């Protein structure tokens, strides 16, 4: 994450934390999207 890296290099703890938060949010969105896809696939299989 760019924010995290820049924050680390410049010793800007706030920017570093923002970068870490962005990473966590991105991972959470990925998990939700994967779950949504699995549910959609399961529903589609039940319709057949």
Steps between C-alpha positions, in 0.01 A plus 500: 500500500644833395368695799639247742840496330527879476388534861761248607781663300411853617426386856144631461307265728160642402560438129638155579184416698280629216682266264449207734130584531467522122654155473258353755201665332611366163532149639157523664343611171670207325362252756148642465519488120620137509216405735250677275629309198479166682144569609401605148658183359318284755167664418560452128572129557177463699301655217617230256 
